[in-house]
Amino acid sequence: MDLSKIEKWISIYNRAVREWINIQLKDVPELNDSNYYYVLLVFENPGVSQKDLIKGIYREQSIVTKAIKFLIEHGWLRREKNAQDRRKSKIFVTEKGRSNYQFLKGIASGASEFATQGLSENEAMQLQLLIKKATKPIL
């Protein structure tokens, strides 16, 4: 096996899944493959801090800050000061985020199905385990 091709195939795979997600989000112009997932995570973790969000998605702080700001400006998320520590804030979904949760969750589920089409259930599970194993030492 030519290991020099792994990066190429991961890149192609990632690009195909991201393009699929963007097609599903075409009627929601302010959401895309890189920011819709924040709405899901905040819905599932109400009051999450930005610091914890960064840890959960392995993205740089500046990228997460810009995405959160954009989603707040477009009415998907809201920020509240932490009552115990005014220097910190908590992030929540808005009504817009709540009312679109099932739609966004469906896209996430569909993306997983799209990404594993052509694989048996066992192969899909193996792929997930191998990806987790491969990312563990580099994250």
Secondary structure, DSSP 8 states (H G I E B T S, - for coil): --GGGHHHHHHHHHHHHHHHHHHHTTT-TT--TTTHHHHHHHHHSTTB-HHHHHHHHT--HHHHHHHHHHHHHTTSEEEEE-SS-TTSEEEEE-HHHHHTHHHHHHHHHHHHHHHTTTS-HHHHHHHHHHHHHHHGGG-
